[in-house]
Structure formats: C-alpha cells, structure tokens
C-alpha cells in the first residue's frame, strides 16, 4: 500500500495528522517532503494569475475600496420580512405545488 499523509515532527517522532490504516509495528519507508509555505503558495498563485493575464485568458479584477455595509435597520427589516414569509419548508412546498 502506498499512501501520502501529512505529519508533524515533535519529540523526535513523526505524528500523522490523520489515522493511518497500518497494522501495529508495520515497517514503512518514509520520504520527507517539506510542505510549501503559504508565502510560496501565494507567490505561485500570483505567477499563474499573471500568466493567465498575459495570455488573455483572464481579465484584471478592479480593486474597489468602497463597501456597502448593511445597517442594523436594514437587517431588522430583512429579518421581519423573512419572518412574515413563513418557514422555508412551507415556502418550498408551496412553490412546488405551483409548478404542477
């Protein structure tokens, strides 16, 4: 059986992060491959994105610093409207009944 798993090294012992389906005292060969850092993953992702942009397969996304926040009053009004509509299951049943 060949398998790949992630482990942590602590106290001189490799500890798998998930259970392995191995019998007790099974002998295995271990190949150490250091996990990539998040920084490298971001760099790789940016590299791929730039390549897609250069090839014309992606369009740059506009950066927007403007956010439209929902006020407490708007949240309350939305919650009230949802409450008046009834339960979701009743709405689904009614919608399905209309389609027959």
C-alpha positions as a printed NumPy array, in Angstrom:
array([[  0.   ,   0.   ,   0.   ],
       [  1.356,   3.414,  -0.983],
       [ -0.101,   6.458,   0.695],
       [  0.707,  10.096,   1.299],
       [ -0.098,  11.8  ,   4.579],
       [  0.773,  14.938,   6.469],
       [  2.578,  14.664,   9.778],
       [  4.207,  16.851,  12.364],
       [  7.616,  16.198,  13.87 ],
       [  7.671,  16.526,  17.644],
       [  9.816,  14.997,  20.315],
       [ 11.819,  13.039,  17.754],
       [  8.696,  11.305,  16.385],
       [  6.677,  11.845,  13.214],
       [  2.997,  12.086,  14.175],
       [  0.43 ,  11.711,  11.353],
       [ -2.356,  14.279,  11.427],
       [ -4.888,  11.635,  10.335],
       [ -5.144,   7.944,  11.284],
       [ -3.279,   5.504,   9.038],
       [ -4.627,   2.107,   8.041],
       [ -1.496,   0.207,   9.043],
       [ -1.134,  -2.739,  11.39 ],
       [  0.837,  -2.196,  14.588],
       [  4.634,  -2.41 ,  14.147],
       [  4.35 ,  -2.281,  10.34 ],
       [  7.619,  -1.322,   8.657],
       [  7.357,   1.501,   6.153],
       [  9.713,   3.671,   4.151],
       [  9.359,   7.397,   4.688],
       [ 10.225,  10.082,   2.156],
       [ 10.442,  13.558,   3.69 ],
       [  8.965,  16.324,   1.546],
       [  8.68 ,  19.675,   3.249],
       [  5.247,  21.265,   2.898],
       [  5.205,  24.521,   0.932],
       [  4.871,  27.703,   2.936],
       [  1.775,  29.812,   2.425],
       [  4.021,  32.57 ,   1.135],
       [  5.203,  30.306,  -1.712],
       [  1.628,  29.268,  -2.461],
       [  0.604,  32.915,  -2.782],
       [  3.601,  33.605,  -4.993],
       [  2.762,  30.594,  -7.172],
       [ -0.881,  31.647,  -7.383],
       [  0.133,  35.17 ,  -8.412],
       [  2.527,  33.718, -11.02 ],
       [ -0.266,  31.624, -12.556],
       [ -2.676,  34.575, -12.475],
       [ -0.117,  36.772, -14.221],
       [  0.437,  34.107, -16.879],
       [ -3.315,  33.909, -17.483],
       [ -3.487,  37.691, -17.782],
       [ -0.575,  37.731, -20.25 ],
       [ -2.243,  35.029, -22.351],
       [ -5.521,  36.94 , -22.41 ],
       [ -7.318,  34.128, -20.607],
       [ -8.198,  36.263, -17.591],
       [ -9.181,  39.87 , -17.08 ],
       [ -7.84 ,  42.015, -14.256],
       [-10.345,  42.481, -11.472],
       [-10.982,  46.083, -10.486],
       [ -9.922,  46.906,  -6.95 ],
       [-12.712,  48.536,  -5.023],
       [-12.231,  50.098,  -1.628],
       [-15.883,  51.052,  -1.383],
       [-18.038,  48.696,   0.612],
       [-21.742,  48.904,   1.036],
       [-22.487,  47.955,   4.613],
       [-25.925,  46.879,   5.776],
       [-27.314,  48.932,   8.617],
       [-28.974,  47.478,  11.719],
       [-32.303,  48.877,  10.489],
       [-31.917,  47.105,   7.125],
       [-31.028,  43.84 ,   8.878],
       [-34.069,  44.164,  11.138],
       [-36.352,  44.898,   8.173],
       [-34.988,  41.882,   6.278],
       [-35.444,  39.603,   9.304],
       [-39.018,  40.85 ,   9.759],
       [-39.799,  40.233,   6.082],
       [-38.394,  36.721,   6.271],
       [-40.406,  36.046,   9.408],
       [-43.622,  37.107,   7.669],
       [-42.92 ,  34.813,   4.723],
       [-43.241,  31.688,   6.876],
       [-40.981,  28.693,   7.229],
       [-38.657,  27.748,   4.424],
       [-40.168,  24.27 ,   4.16 ],
       [-43.665,  25.772,   3.722],
       [-42.336,  28.099,   1.016],
       [-40.69 ,  25.192,  -0.831],
       [-43.86 ,  23.079,  -0.626],
       [-45.962,  25.98 ,  -1.92 ],
       [-43.51 ,  26.684,  -4.749],
       [-43.527,  23.032,  -5.805],
       [-47.312,  22.891,  -5.667],
       [-47.49 ,  25.88 ,  -8.034],
       [-45.31 ,  24.106, -10.613],
       [-47.728,  21.152, -11.019]])
